[in-house]
Amino acid sequence: MALAVPPRLAVALGRRQMSRFTLRVGPPSAASPPQWVATEARVLLRRTGGGPAFFVMPKHTDIKRSNSSFRISCKKNWDGIRYEDCHFRASAWIMCSWNNCDFYRVGFFNGCLFYRCVFNGCTFRGQHTYLGASFRSCRFVDCDFTDVSFGRAALKDCVISGSLTNIVFYGKEAPAGWRTLFRRVDLSGTKLIDTDFRSGLKKEQINA
């Protein structure tokens, strides 16, 4: 489906890329993200010094020891992929989905953004798995998180179901690199196993 490009995002991406990445102009709807998503993507690229680029990911191929930066993906979906030792930086995923994917020792760094993305039956595991991204209006359905770090992550208007095992979430009293920001996050469908909330962060505050 061909959609129009918001002017600000078009500037960030460059004229040559306008036909390859599109977002709808106008009020938010089920088919279009609000304008702030385009603005954040533009700011992300500017702050990191990255130029426009597009992430072409094989749909049914496992990805191992891969580094990816300055990527923007919109309305993509991936099934049954195993990511191992992969690092993503300064990238955005907008209205994308992952089904039954495995994230092992995967890191999201330097302002990665997920907007209205859905993870179905995915696993996130390994002590070197860093989910330090901004998650806005995302859903994690029957997902398992084990031994992962949420340092520098920001979750807003998200729903998480499944299990959280051996994870520590730190609040505002912790060093900046350890903190996790929660705003209206629903953990009611999540089983907590050896998971703790520290440094001024309490579980009952997460839905606030």
N, CA and C atoms as an extended XYZ file, in Angstrom:
624
Properties=species:S:1:pos:R:3:atomname:S:1:resname:S:1:resid:I:1 pbc="F F F"
N         0.842       -1.190        0.000 N   MET     1
C         0.000        0.000        0.000 CA  MET     1
C         0.877        1.241        0.000 C   MET     1
N         0.655        2.134       -0.921 N   ALA     2
C         1.449        3.358       -1.010 CA  ALA     2
C         0.845        4.414       -0.116 C   ALA     2
N         1.623        4.930        0.805 N   LEU     3
C         1.182        5.942        1.738 CA  LEU     3
C         2.013        7.194        1.556 C   LEU     3
N         1.514        8.304        2.054 N   ALA     4
C         2.224        9.569        1.905 CA  ALA     4
C         3.275        9.743        2.991 C   ALA     4
N         4.311       10.505        2.716 N   VAL     5
C         5.396       10.734        3.650 CA  VAL     5
C         5.213       12.070        4.351 C   VAL     5
N         5.207       12.115        5.689 N   PRO     6
C         5.152       13.392        6.380 CA  PRO     6
C         6.352       14.252        5.984 C   PRO     6
N         6.175       15.543        5.819 N   PRO     7
C         7.261       16.411        5.354 CA  PRO     7
C         8.531       16.312        6.178 C   PRO     7
N         8.400       16.299        7.515 N   ARG     8
C         9.598       16.274        8.345 CA  ARG     8
C        10.386       14.989        8.171 C   ARG     8
N         9.663       13.875        8.078 N   LEU     9
C        10.348       12.604        7.879 CA  LEU     9
C        10.973       12.532        6.500 C   LEU     9
N        10.336       13.137        5.519 N   ALA    10
C        10.893       13.148        4.172 CA  ALA    10
C        12.240       13.865        4.162 C   ALA    10
N        12.345       14.946        4.932 N   VAL    11
C        13.620       15.663        5.017 CA  VAL    11
C        14.679       14.769        5.627 C   VAL    11
N        14.300       14.042        6.703 N   ALA    12
C        15.265       13.183        7.373 CA  ALA    12
C        15.733       12.050        6.475 C   ALA    12
N        14.820       11.494        5.721 N   LEU    13
C        15.159       10.335        4.903 CA  LEU    13
C        15.817       10.700        3.586 C   LEU    13
N        15.549       11.887        3.104 N   GLY    14
C        16.128       12.278        1.820 CA  GLY    14
C        15.181       12.001        0.679 C   GLY    14
N        15.246       12.819       -0.335 N   ARG    15
C        14.320       12.691       -1.448 CA  ARG    15
C        14.420       11.348       -2.155 C   ARG    15
N        15.618       10.783       -2.205 N   ARG    16
C        15.776        9.523       -2.932 CA  ARG    16
C        15.034        8.369       -2.274 C   ARG    16
N        14.772        8.500       -0.940 N   GLN    17
C        14.157        7.394       -0.232 CA  GLN    17
C        12.654        7.551       -0.087 C   GLN    17
N        12.088        8.645       -0.533 N   MET    18
C        10.681        8.929       -0.260 CA  MET    18
C         9.738        7.865       -0.808 C   MET    18
N        10.093        7.249       -1.907 N   SER    19
C         9.212        6.255       -2.492 CA  SER    19
C         9.340        4.899       -1.814 C   SER    19
N        10.342        4.755       -0.917 N   ARG    20
C        10.582        3.452       -0.312 CA  ARG    20
C        10.083        3.357        1.118 C   ARG    20
N         9.977        4.502        1.807 N   PHE    21
C         9.464        4.473        3.167 CA  PHE    21
C         8.341        5.482        3.293 C   PHE    21
N         7.176        5.057        3.747 N   THR    22
C         6.039        5.963        3.760 CA  THR    22
C         5.266        5.845        5.047 C   THR    22
N         4.701        6.953        5.458 N   LEU    23
C         3.772        7.006        6.581 CA  LEU    23
C         2.621        7.908        6.172 C   LEU    23
N         1.470        7.689        6.758 N   ARG    24
C         0.302        8.454        6.367 CA  ARG    24
C         0.260        9.798        7.099 C   ARG    24
N        -0.079       10.850        6.360 N   VAL    25
C        -0.281       12.162        6.958 CA  VAL    25
C        -1.705       12.253        7.481 C   VAL    25
N        -1.900       12.892        8.622 N   GLY    26
C        -3.245       13.087        9.128 CA  GLY    26
C        -3.409       12.562       10.528 C   GLY    26
N        -4.631       12.579       11.051 N   PRO    27
C        -4.893       12.142       12.418 CA  PRO    27
C        -4.536       10.672       12.601 C   PRO    27
N        -4.113       10.273       13.819 N   PRO    28
C        -3.793        8.876       14.067 CA  PRO    28
C        -5.008        7.982       13.833 C   PRO    28
N        -4.766        6.824       13.294 N   SER    29
C        -5.835        5.850       13.092 CA  SER    29
C        -5.224        4.469       13.177 C   SER    29
N        -6.052        3.440       12.945 N   ALA    30
C        -5.534        2.075       13.007 CA  ALA    30
C        -4.477        1.837       11.950 C   ALA    30
N        -4.475        2.639       10.897 N   ALA    31
C        -3.544        2.414        9.788 CA  ALA    31
C        -2.407        3.432        9.746 C   ALA    31
N        -2.379        4.391       10.664 N   SER    32
C        -1.355        5.422       10.571 CA  SER    32
C        -0.857        5.834       11.944 C   SER    32
N         0.435        6.037       12.102 N   PRO    33
C         0.990        6.509       13.366 CA  PRO    33
C         0.843        8.013       13.484 C   PRO    33
N         0.871        8.557       14.702 N   PRO    34
C         0.793       10.010       14.858 CA  PRO    34
C         2.064       10.696       14.385 C   PRO    34
N         2.011       12.004       14.260 N   GLN    35
C         3.133       12.745       13.710 CA  GLN    35
C         4.389       12.637       14.560 C   GLN    35
N         4.228       12.460       15.892 N   TRP    36
C         5.416       12.418       16.739 CA  TRP    36
C         6.324       11.243       16.388 C   TRP    36
N         5.768       10.166       15.826 N   VAL    37
C         6.607        9.032       15.442 CA  VAL    37
C         7.590        9.450       14.355 C   VAL    37
N         7.086       10.166       13.357 N   ALA    38
C         7.967       10.660       12.302 CA  ALA    38
C         8.998       11.623       12.871 C   ALA    38
N         8.566       12.465       13.811 N   THR    39
C         9.482       13.430       14.408 CA  THR    39
C        10.586       12.729       15.188 C   THR    39
N        10.206       11.702       15.985 N   GLU    40
C        11.219       10.991       16.747 CA  GLU    40
C        12.190       10.258       15.838 C   GLU    40
N        11.701        9.696       14.751 N   ALA    41
C        12.596        9.031       13.810 CA  ALA    41
C        13.587       10.031       13.212 C   ALA    41
N        13.093       11.221       12.898 N   ARG    42
C        13.964       12.263       12.342 CA  ARG    42
C        15.020       12.680       13.364 C   ARG    42
N        14.595       12.896       14.604 N   VAL    43
C        15.534       13.307       15.645 CA  VAL    43
C        16.560       12.218       15.915 C   VAL    43
N        16.104       10.961       15.903 N   LEU    44
C        16.997        9.835       16.125 CA  LEU    44
C        18.120        9.834       15.107 C   LEU    44
N        17.780        9.996       13.838 N   LEU    45
C        18.794       10.001       12.793 CA  LEU    45
C        19.722       11.204       12.918 C   LEU    45
N        19.155       12.358       13.275 N   ARG    46
C        19.970       13.570       13.377 CA  ARG    46
C        20.968       13.471       14.520 C   ARG    46
N        20.506       13.029       15.700 N   ARG    47
C        21.374       12.975       16.870 CA  ARG    47
C        22.506       11.987       16.722 C   ARG    47
N        22.251       10.910       16.011 N   THR    48
C        23.277        9.882       15.853 CA  THR    48
C        24.129       10.100       14.612 C   THR    48
N        23.803       11.104       13.824 N   GLY    49
C        24.579       11.386       12.636 CA  GLY    49
C        24.352       10.400       11.513 C   GLY    49
N        23.260        9.639       11.601 N   GLY    50
C        23.005        8.627       10.589 CA  GLY    50
C        22.249        9.166        9.398 C   GLY    50
N        22.517        8.608        8.263 N   GLY    51
C        21.784        8.960        7.064 CA  GLY    51
C        20.630        8.005        6.875 C   GLY    51
N        19.773        8.259        5.906 N   PRO    52
C        18.624        7.385        5.673 CA  PRO    52
C        19.046        6.004        5.209 C   PRO    52
N        18.400        4.990        5.751 N   ALA    53
C        18.703        3.622        5.361 CA  ALA    53
C        17.489        2.764        5.655 C   ALA    53
N        17.404        1.621        4.995 N   PHE    54
C        16.258        0.740        5.169 CA  PHE    54
C        16.735       -0.676        5.422 C   PHE    54
N        16.122       -1.296        6.428 N   PHE    55
C        16.542       -2.615        6.856 CA  PHE    55
C        15.787       -3.667        6.075 C   PHE    55
N        16.450       -4.369        5.206 N   VAL    56
C        15.830       -5.444        4.449 CA  VAL    56
C        16.212       -6.757        5.125 C   VAL    56
N        15.298       -7.295        5.901 N   MET    57
C        15.575       -8.493        6.692 CA  MET    57
C        14.921       -9.705        6.045 C   MET    57
N        15.679      -10.775        5.823 N   PRO    58
C        15.076      -11.988        5.278 CA  PRO    58
C        13.946      -12.457        6.178 C   PRO    58
N        12.845      -12.870        5.582 N   LYS    59
C        11.640      -13.191        6.353 CA  LYS    59
C        11.748      -14.514        7.102 C   LYS    59
N        12.466      -15.480        6.578 N   HIS    60
C        12.522      -16.794        7.218 CA  HIS    60
C        13.960      -17.272        7.386 C   HIS    60
N        14.876      -16.355        7.635 N   THR    61
C        16.279      -16.704        7.773 CA  THR    61
C        16.779      -16.302        9.146 C   THR    61
N        17.479      -17.195        9.848 N   ASP    62
C        18.063      -16.855       11.134 CA  ASP    62
C        19.187      -15.848       10.937 C   ASP    62
N        19.367      -14.986       11.925 N   ILE    63
C        20.359      -13.922       11.824 CA  ILE    63
C        21.332      -14.063       12.987 C   ILE    63
N        22.613      -14.159       12.676 N   LYS    64
C        23.625      -14.414       13.694 CA  LYS    64
C        24.792      -13.437       13.541 C   LYS    64
N        25.221      -12.893       14.686 N   ARG    65
C        26.349      -11.960       14.748 CA  ARG    65
C        26.216      -10.845       13.705 C   ARG    65
N        25.117      -10.133       13.822 N   SER    66
C        24.855       -9.039       12.884 CA  SER    66
C        24.750       -7.720       13.647 C   SER    66
N        25.315       -6.649       13.071 N   ASN    67
C        25.199       -5.306       13.618 CA  ASN    67
C        24.454       -4.438       12.613 C   ASN    67
N        23.448       -3.708       13.106 N   SER    68
C        22.632       -2.901       12.210 CA  SER    68
C        22.382       -1.540       12.840 C   SER    68
N        22.528       -0.465       12.055 N   SER    69
C        22.340        0.888       12.560 CA  SER    69
C        21.573        1.735       11.552 C   SER    69
N        20.900        2.764       12.085 N   PHE    70
C        20.224        3.766       11.266 CA  PHE    70
C        19.209        3.134       10.312 C   PHE    70
N        18.369        2.258       10.847 N   ARG    71
C        17.380        1.568       10.024 CA  ARG    71
C        15.960        1.958       10.439 C   ARG    71
N        15.061        2.006        9.491 N   ILE    72
C        13.658        2.259        9.769 CA  ILE    72
C        12.825        1.215        9.036 C   ILE    72
N        11.955        0.515        9.779 N   SER    73
C        11.079       -0.491        9.173 CA  SER    73
C         9.639       -0.162        9.529 C   SER    73
N         8.757       -0.242        8.555 N   CYS    74
C         7.350        0.082        8.770 CA  CYS    74
C         6.461       -1.036        8.230 C   CYS    74
N         5.545       -1.512        9.088 N   LYS    75
C         4.559       -2.524        8.700 CA  LYS    75
C         5.205       -3.769        8.104 C   LYS    75
N         6.230       -4.256        8.779 N   LYS    76
C         6.869       -5.500        8.378 CA  LYS    76
C         6.521       -6.577        9.401 C   LYS    76
N         6.612       -7.849        8.994 N   ASN    77
C         6.405       -8.937        9.948 CA  ASN    77
C         7.397      -10.049        9.683 C   ASN    77
N         7.835      -10.691       10.778 N   TRP    78
C         8.830      -11.747       10.700 CA  TRP    78
C         8.367      -12.937       11.518 C   TRP    78
N         8.592      -14.140       10.992 N   ASP    79
C         8.105      -15.366       11.623 CA  ASP    79
C         9.248      -16.348       11.857 C   ASP    79
N         9.321      -16.866       13.097 N   GLY    80
C        10.218      -17.976       13.405 CA  GLY    80
C        11.691      -17.698       13.214 C   GLY    80
N        12.115      -16.462       13.365 N   ILE    81
C        13.532      -16.124       13.170 CA  ILE    81
C        14.267      -16.207       14.500 C   ILE    81
N        15.493      -16.720       14.459 N   ARG    82
C        16.360      -16.735       15.643 CA  ARG    82
C        17.455      -15.699       15.460 C   ARG    82
N        17.456      -14.720       16.354 N   TYR    83
C        18.490      -13.692       16.352 CA  TYR    83
C        19.528      -14.060       17.414 C   TYR    83
N        20.777      -14.108       17.033 N   GLU    84
C        21.832      -14.457       17.987 CA  GLU    84
C        23.006      -13.505       17.847 C   GLU    84
N        23.420      -12.927       18.990 N   ASP    85
C        24.556      -12.001       19.011 CA  ASP    85
C        24.365      -10.870       17.998 C   ASP    85
N        23.187      -10.259       18.003 N   CYS    86
C        22.892       -9.152       17.094 CA  CYS    86
C        22.752       -7.852       17.884 C   CYS    86
N        23.248       -6.762       17.308 N   HIS    87
C        23.144       -5.455       17.935 CA  HIS    87
C        22.460       -4.488       16.983 C   HIS    87
N        21.480       -3.752       17.503 N   PHE    88
C        20.758       -2.757       16.724 CA  PHE    88
C        20.927       -1.401       17.396 C   PHE    88
N        21.227       -0.380       16.589 N   ARG    89
C        21.441        0.961       17.117 CA  ARG    89
C        20.695        1.985       16.259 C   ARG    89
N        20.151        2.994       16.949 N   ALA    90
C        19.538        4.138       16.265 CA  ALA    90
C        18.596        3.694       15.137 C   ALA    90
N        17.667        2.820       15.472 N   SER    91
C        16.743        2.275       14.476 CA  SER    91
C        15.312        2.374       14.988 C   SER    91
N        14.356        2.315       14.062 N   ALA    92
C        12.943        2.419       14.427 CA  ALA    92
C        12.133        1.343       13.717 C   ALA    92
N        11.194        0.754       14.454 N   TRP    93
C        10.260       -0.222       13.910 CA  TRP    93
C         8.858        0.300       14.178 C   TRP    93
N         8.080        0.494       13.159 N   ILE    94
C         6.771        1.126       13.275 CA  ILE    94
C         5.695        0.163       12.774 C   ILE    94
N         4.798       -0.232       13.666 N   MET    95
C         3.701       -1.152       13.350 CA  MET    95
C         4.206       -2.434       12.709 C   MET    95
N         5.249       -3.034       13.313 N   CYS    96
C         5.803       -4.306       12.846 CA  CYS    96
C         5.409       -5.422       13.800 C   CYS    96
N         5.603       -6.664       13.374 N   SER    97
C         5.270       -7.802       14.236 CA  SER    97
C         6.299       -8.909       14.100 C   SER    97
N         6.489       -9.634       15.203 N   TRP    98
C         7.369      -10.800       15.264 CA  TRP    98
C         6.569      -11.951       15.845 C   TRP    98
N         6.592      -13.102       15.178 N   ASN    99
C         5.849      -14.273       15.633 CA  ASN    99
C         6.796      -15.437       15.888 C   ASN    99
N         6.777      -15.945       17.130 N   ASN   100
C         7.582      -17.112       17.503 CA  ASN   100
C         9.061      -16.928       17.156 C   ASN   100
N         9.582      -15.763       17.455 N   CYS   101
C        10.995      -15.479       17.210 CA  CYS   101
C        11.785      -15.616       18.511 C   CYS   101
N        13.075      -15.900       18.372 N   ASP   102
C        13.951      -16.101       19.527 CA  ASP   102
C        15.055      -15.045       19.493 C   ASP   102
N        15.156      -14.242       20.557 N   PHE   103
C        16.177      -13.211       20.667 CA  PHE   103
C        17.186      -13.652       21.723 C   PHE   103
N        18.352      -14.082       21.280 N   TYR   104
C        19.378      -14.590       22.196 CA  TYR   104
C        20.614      -13.692       22.126 C   TYR   104
N        20.947      -13.083       23.254 N   ARG   105
C        22.083      -12.152       23.339 CA  ARG   105
C        21.968      -11.071       22.263 C   ARG   105
N        20.798      -10.441       22.249 N   VAL   106
C        20.507       -9.373       21.288 CA  VAL   106
C        20.427       -8.050       22.039 C   VAL   106
N        20.981       -6.991       21.455 N   GLY   107
C        20.958       -5.691       22.102 CA  GLY   107
C        20.301       -4.620       21.248 C   GLY   107
N        19.462       -3.802       21.895 N   PHE   108
C        18.879       -2.625       21.251 CA  PHE   108
C        19.419       -1.402       21.990 C   PHE   108
N        20.222       -0.591       21.298 N   PHE   109
C        20.950        0.497       21.930 CA  PHE   109
C        20.655        1.838       21.248 C   PHE   109
N        21.165        2.900       21.899 N   ASN   110
C        21.225        4.238       21.301 CA  ASN   110
C        19.902        4.707       20.703 C   ASN   110
N        18.870        4.684       21.511 N   GLY   111
C        17.614        5.300       21.084 CA  GLY   111
C        16.777        4.520       20.109 C   GLY   111
N        16.849        3.203       20.099 N   CYS   112
C        15.957        2.421       19.243 CA  CYS   112
C        14.503        2.644       19.663 C   CYS   112
N        13.616        2.673       18.681 N   LEU   113
C        12.211        2.975       18.920 CA  LEU   113
C        11.314        1.899       18.321 C   LEU   113
N        10.360        1.413       19.135 N   PHE   114
C         9.318        0.508       18.662 CA  PHE   114
C         7.980        1.196       18.895 C   PHE   114
N         7.175        1.345       17.850 N   TYR   115
C         5.865        1.967       17.986 CA  TYR   115
C         4.782        1.027       17.464 C   TYR   115
N         3.839        0.710       18.325 N   ARG   116
C         2.705       -0.169       17.987 CA  ARG   116
C         3.171       -1.467       17.338 C   ARG   116
N         4.189       -2.059       17.930 N   CYS   117
C         4.689       -3.342       17.452 CA  CYS   117
C         4.118       -4.465       18.314 C   CYS   117
N         4.062       -5.664       17.735 N   VAL   118
C         3.504       -6.818       18.436 CA  VAL   118
C         4.507       -7.966       18.380 C   VAL   118
N         4.768       -8.559       19.551 N   PHE   119
C         5.617       -9.742       19.660 CA  PHE   119
C         4.730      -10.886       20.152 C   PHE   119
N         4.552      -11.908       19.316 N   ASN   120
C         3.697      -13.045       19.659 CA  ASN   120
C         4.542      -14.291       19.913 C   ASN   120
N         4.468      -14.829       21.133 N   GLY   121
C         5.155      -16.078       21.436 CA  GLY   121
C         6.660      -16.013       21.262 C   GLY   121
N         7.260      -14.872       21.528 N   CYS   122
C         8.706      -14.708       21.354 CA  CYS   122
C         9.442      -14.959       22.668 C   CYS   122
N        10.722      -15.304       22.562 N   THR   123
C        11.577      -15.474       23.737 CA  THR   123
C        12.729      -14.486       23.664 C   THR   123
N        13.040      -13.903       24.826 N   PHE   124
C        14.167      -12.992       24.967 CA  PHE   124
C        15.028      -13.571       26.084 C   PHE   124
N        16.245      -13.963       25.771 N   ARG   125
C        17.025      -14.681       26.775 CA  ARG   125
C        18.523      -14.405       26.637 C   ARG   125
N        19.212      -14.674       27.745 N   GLY   126
C        20.662      -14.510       27.745 CA  GLY   126
C        21.099      -13.255       28.486 C   GLY   126
N        22.177      -13.359       29.264 N   GLN   127
C        22.652      -12.249       30.072 CA  GLN   127
C        23.167      -11.086       29.248 C   GLN   127
N        23.378      -11.279       27.986 N   HIS   128
C        23.828      -10.187       27.121 CA  HIS   128
C        22.705       -9.722       26.191 C   HIS   128
N        21.469       -9.910       26.624 N   THR   129
C        20.327       -9.380       25.885 CA  THR   129
C        19.892       -8.086       26.551 C   THR   129
N        20.028       -6.963       25.836 N   TYR   130
C        19.736       -5.639       26.371 CA  TYR   130
C        18.553       -5.034       25.608 C   TYR   130
N        17.471       -4.812       26.325 N   LEU   131
C        16.274       -4.233       25.701 CA  LEU   131
C        16.173       -2.760       26.079 C   LEU   131
N        17.212       -2.006       25.772 N   GLY   132
C        17.276       -0.596       26.149 CA  GLY   132
C        16.674        0.323       25.107 C   GLY   132
N        15.457        0.034       24.702 N   ALA   133
C        14.788        0.801       23.643 CA  ALA   133
C        13.569        1.516       24.205 C   ALA   133
N        12.953        2.337       23.364 N   SER   134
C        11.692        2.983       23.703 CA  SER   134
C        10.565        2.183       23.053 C   SER   134
N         9.672        1.652       23.896 N   PHE   135
C         8.540        0.866       23.416 CA  PHE   135
C         7.266        1.670       23.661 C   PHE   135
N         6.583        2.067       22.600 N   ARG   136
C         5.358        2.863       22.714 CA  ARG   136
C         4.184        2.075       22.149 C   ARG   136
N         3.181        1.853       22.974 N   SER   137
C         1.956        1.162       22.544 CA  SER   137
C         2.266       -0.194       21.910 C   SER   137
N         3.163       -0.948       22.546 N   CYS   138
C         3.550       -2.265       22.032 CA  CYS   138
C         2.895       -3.371       22.861 C   CYS   138
N         2.765       -4.554       22.254 N   ARG   139
C         2.188       -5.706       22.939 CA  ARG   139
C         3.141       -6.892       22.849 C   ARG   139
N         3.390       -7.503       24.012 N   PHE   140
C         4.170       -8.734       24.083 CA  PHE   140
C         3.200       -9.817       24.534 C   PHE   140
N         2.839      -10.706       23.634 N   VAL   141
C         1.800      -11.706       23.897 CA  VAL   141
C         2.448      -13.068       24.122 C   VAL   141
N         2.261      -13.619       25.320 N   ASP   142
C         2.834      -14.932       25.663 CA  ASP   142
C         4.325      -14.985       25.357 C   ASP   142
N         5.045      -13.983       25.788 N   CYS   143
C         6.491      -13.921       25.575 CA  CYS   143
C         7.225      -14.277       26.862 C   CYS   143
N         8.401      -14.870       26.715 N   ASP   144
C         9.226      -15.254       27.858 CA  ASP   144
C        10.513      -14.437       27.865 C   ASP   144
N        10.779      -13.792       29.011 N   PHE   145
C        12.002      -13.008       29.195 CA  PHE   145
C        12.820      -13.668       30.301 C   PHE   145
N        14.060      -14.039       30.002 N   THR   146
C        14.909      -14.707       30.987 CA  THR   146
C        16.319      -14.116       30.963 C   THR   146
N        16.779      -13.640       32.138 N   ASP   147
C        18.158      -13.137       32.291 CA  ASP   147
C        18.458      -11.939       31.402 C   ASP   147
N        17.464      -11.134       31.079 N   VAL   148
C        17.709       -9.995       30.189 CA  VAL   148
C        17.756       -8.701       30.998 C   VAL   148
N        18.264       -7.647       30.374 N   SER   149
C        18.364       -6.341       31.017 CA  SER   149
C        17.435       -5.346       30.325 C   SER   149
N        16.715       -4.558       31.132 N   PHE   150
C        15.864       -3.491       30.619 CA  PHE   150
C        16.461       -2.118       30.936 C   PHE   150
N        17.761       -2.057       31.188 N   GLY   151
C        18.399       -0.784       31.488 CA  GLY   151
C        18.241        0.206       30.342 C   GLY   151
N        17.855        1.448       30.659 N   ARG   152
C        17.609        2.537       29.704 CA  ARG   152
C        16.343        2.333       28.881 C   ARG   152
N        15.552        1.308       29.166 N   ALA   153
C        14.314        1.095       28.411 CA  ALA   153
C        13.225        2.037       28.918 C   ALA   153
N        12.324        2.400       28.002 N   ALA   154
C        11.153        3.205       28.347 CA  ALA   154
C         9.933        2.521       27.741 C   ALA   154
N         9.004        2.109       28.582 N   LEU   155
C         7.793        1.429       28.117 CA  LEU   155
C         6.584        2.281       28.465 C   LEU   155
N         5.798        2.619       27.456 N   LYS   156
C         4.623        3.458       27.654 CA  LYS   156
C         3.428        2.849       26.927 C   LYS   156
N         2.309        2.704       27.656 N   ASP   157
C         1.076        2.160       27.075 CA  ASP   157
C         1.307        0.798       26.439 C   ASP   157
N         2.027       -0.072       27.164 N   CYS   158
C         2.342       -1.405       26.651 CA  CYS   158
C         1.631       -2.480       27.468 C   CYS   158
N         1.472       -3.654       26.861 N   VAL   159
C         0.897       -4.815       27.539 CA  VAL   159
C         1.874       -5.971       27.401 C   VAL   159
N         2.193       -6.605       28.533 N   ILE   160
C         3.131       -7.724       28.523 CA  ILE   160
C         2.461       -8.922       29.183 C   ILE   160
N         2.449      -10.053       28.489 N   SER   161
C         1.965      -11.302       29.078 CA  SER   161
C         2.980      -12.395       28.785 C   SER   161
N         3.021      -13.394       29.682 N   GLY   162
C         4.004      -14.457       29.553 CA  GLY   162
C         4.745      -14.608       30.863 C   GLY   162
N         6.079      -14.574       30.840 N   SER   163
C         6.854      -14.731       32.060 CA  SER   163
C         8.096      -13.846       32.043 C   SER   163
N         8.451      -13.381       33.232 N   LEU   164
C         9.683      -12.613       33.456 CA  LEU   164
C        10.493      -13.373       34.496 C   LEU   164
N        11.655      -13.881       34.105 N   THR   165
C        12.451      -14.746       34.981 CA  THR   165
C        13.840      -14.160       35.207 C   THR   165
N        14.208      -14.068       36.490 N   ASN   166
C        15.540      -13.613       36.894 CA  ASN   166
C        15.873      -12.243       36.296 C   ASN   166
N        14.992      -11.277       36.537 N   ILE   167
C        15.164       -9.923       36.006 CA  ILE   167
C        15.008       -8.920       37.143 C   ILE   167
N        15.817       -7.868       37.123 N   VAL   168
C        15.713       -6.793       38.101 CA  VAL   168
C        15.412       -5.496       37.359 C   VAL   168
N        14.350       -4.824       37.786 N   PHE   169
C        13.998       -3.521       37.231 CA  PHE   169
C        14.399       -2.444       38.247 C   PHE   169
N        15.079       -1.402       37.756 N   TYR   170
C        15.557       -0.342       38.635 CA  TYR   170
C        14.810        0.960       38.364 C   TYR   170
N        14.529        1.690       39.441 N   GLY   171
C        13.823        2.953       39.347 CA  GLY   171
C        14.738        4.148       39.296 C   GLY   171
N        14.176        5.327       39.579 N   LYS   172
C        14.886        6.594       39.394 CA  LYS   172
C        16.046        6.803       40.358 C   LYS   172
N        16.115        6.020       41.434 N   GLU   173
C        17.219        6.166       42.375 CA  GLU   173
C        18.479        5.443       41.905 C   GLU   173
N        18.381        4.665       40.871 N   ALA   174
C        19.528        3.921       40.340 CA  ALA   174
C        20.286        4.771       39.329 C   ALA   174
N        21.524        4.407       38.987 N   PRO   175
C        22.249        5.109       37.926 CA  PRO   175
C        21.450        5.104       36.624 C   PRO   175
N        21.667        6.124       35.802 N   ALA   176
C        20.853        6.307       34.589 CA  ALA   176
C        20.862        5.079       33.687 C   ALA   176
N        21.982        4.419       33.563 N   GLY   177
C        22.082        3.279       32.662 CA  GLY   177
C        21.341        2.043       33.133 C   GLY   177
N        20.882        2.059       34.389 N   TRP   178
C        20.178        0.903       34.935 CA  TRP   178
C        18.666        1.084       34.924 C   TRP   178
N        18.198        2.300       34.828 N   ARG   179
C        16.787        2.609       35.045 CA  ARG   179
C        15.884        2.096       33.919 C   ARG   179
N        14.642        1.770       34.310 N   THR   180
C        13.586        1.453       33.355 CA  THR   180
C        12.397        2.365       33.645 C   THR   180
N        11.907        3.022       32.622 N   LEU   181
C        10.774        3.927       32.775 CA  LEU   181
C         9.488        3.217       32.367 C   LEU   181
N         8.515        3.171       33.275 N   PHE   182
C         7.219        2.567       33.000 CA  PHE   182
C         6.140        3.641       33.043 C   PHE   182
N         5.258        3.645       32.053 N   ARG   183
C         4.081        4.500       32.053 CA  ARG   183
C         2.904        3.692       31.511 C   ARG   183
N         1.967        3.390       32.375 N   ARG   184
C         0.762        2.646       31.979 CA  ARG   184
C         1.119        1.336       31.259 C   ARG   184
N         1.846        0.495       31.963 N   VAL   185
C         2.234       -0.813       31.432 CA  VAL   185
C         1.464       -1.895       32.181 C   VAL   185
N         0.803       -2.762       31.447 N   ASP   186
C        -0.028       -3.811       32.033 CA  ASP   186
C         0.776       -5.105       32.142 C   ASP   186
N         1.083       -5.492       33.381 N   LEU   187
C         1.796       -6.746       33.630 CA  LEU   187
C         0.885       -7.799       34.259 C   LEU   187
N        -0.418       -7.561       34.237 N   SER   188
C        -1.354       -8.441       34.936 CA  SER   188
C        -1.336       -9.871       34.393 C   SER   188
N        -0.977      -10.056       33.132 N   GLY   189
C        -0.934      -11.388       32.557 CA  GLY   189
C         0.448      -12.005       32.551 C   GLY   189
N         1.342      -11.454       33.372 N   THR   190
C         2.729      -11.908       33.388 CA  THR   190
C         3.053      -12.643       34.684 C   THR   190
N         3.742      -13.759       34.566 N   LYS   191
C         4.206      -14.506       35.732 CA  LYS   191
C         5.610      -14.039       36.078 C   LYS   191
N         5.806      -13.583       37.309 N   LEU   192
C         7.098      -13.081       37.754 CA  LEU   192
C         7.828      -14.172       38.531 C   LEU   192
N         9.014      -14.562       38.036 N   ILE   193
C         9.811      -15.613       38.658 CA  ILE   193
C        11.186      -15.041       38.992 C   ILE   193
N        11.501      -14.951       40.277 N   ASP   194
C        12.777      -14.374       40.715 CA  ASP   194
C        13.003      -13.010       40.075 C   ASP   194
N        11.959      -12.224       39.997 N   THR   195
C        12.027      -10.877       39.413 CA  THR   195
C        11.769       -9.852       40.513 C   THR   195
N        12.571       -8.771       40.509 N   ASP   196
C        12.500       -7.800       41.591 CA  ASP   196
C        12.436       -6.380       41.039 C   ASP   196
N        11.885       -5.471       41.850 N   PHE   197
C        11.783       -4.052       41.524 CA  PHE   197
C        12.521       -3.275       42.612 C   PHE   197
N        13.532       -2.486       42.197 N   ARG   198
C        14.408       -1.846       43.181 CA  ARG   198
C        14.612       -0.364       42.890 C   ARG   198
N        15.349        0.266       43.799 N   SER   199
C        15.777        1.669       43.643 CA  SER   199
C        14.602        2.612       43.402 C   SER   199
N        13.593        2.489       44.267 N   GLY   200
C        12.458        3.395       44.190 CA  GLY   200
C        11.358        2.970       43.248 C   GLY   200
N        11.514        1.833       42.586 N   LEU   201
C        10.488        1.344       41.669 CA  LEU   201
C         9.692        0.235       42.335 C   LEU   201
N         8.371        0.367       42.331 N   LYS   202
C         7.495       -0.644       42.905 CA  LYS   202
C         6.538       -1.147       41.830 C   LYS   202
N         6.195       -2.417       41.940 N   LYS   203
C         5.344       -3.021       40.914 CA  LYS   203
C         4.011       -2.288       40.784 C   LYS   203
N         3.451       -1.857       41.918 N   GLU   204
C         2.141       -1.196       41.863 CA  GLU   204
C         2.182        0.160       41.179 C   GLU   204
N         3.393        0.718       40.963 N   GLN   205
C         3.524        1.995       40.286 CA  GLN   205
C         3.551        1.864       38.766 C   GLN   205
N         3.712        0.652       38.267 N   ILE   206
C         3.953        0.470       36.842 CA  ILE   206
C         2.739        0.811       36.001 C   ILE   206
N         1.549        0.528       36.497 N   ASN   207
C         0.341        0.826       35.725 CA  ASN   207
C        -0.080        2.277       35.801 C   ASN   207
N         0.605        3.070       36.620 N   ALA   208
C         0.215        4.475       36.827 CA  ALA   208
C         0.610        5.335       35.640 C   ALA   208
